[in-house]
Amino acid sequence: MSDMYEMFWVILAIIGIVAVCKVTYQVYQSRSNNTEDHSIGDVAPRPSNPSRSQDETGTMVYYADNPHGLNDCEYRFNYRYVYDTNLEARTWRAYILRMPSLCGRSSDGHVIHRWSDNNGNHWVCWDSPVGSLKDMQSISRFWANNVQEYIATGKRFG
């Protein structure tokens, strides 16, 4: 009987060692893949679409602050580094792919600080060049939170 218990513990130890080795290997692989794909300080993952450049992100979702309990607070942005003819400089833009309904409030671009082009693309209005993706993400979060307040209360911002 004691031989059976010894064999049980030996098998259990082997299984444990194999499990620890497998987890260690997977963690190592995960870390080495991450360091190949991202340099230190990357704000967002590189796009998986090879046709996109480093001047554009994929869709990013932001849920705005919602102190008034509105049903919809989801915003979707695509960030692009572009040349802005009005600013006469390269800048990051937050293109608005999705935002909540304004619930009857004015959608005038000056009121909600949203610019658009002839193709119907909308982006967050900002009056000076934005040099980093991280800064543009902060600006778009600020904008979304203010739009949520405008939807709920009619309070204008800017």
Summary of the structure (lengths in Angstrom):
residues: 158
radius of gyration: 24.7
end to end distance: 80.6
largest distance: 86.1
contacts: 364
relative contact order: 0.13
helix: 39%
strand: 20%
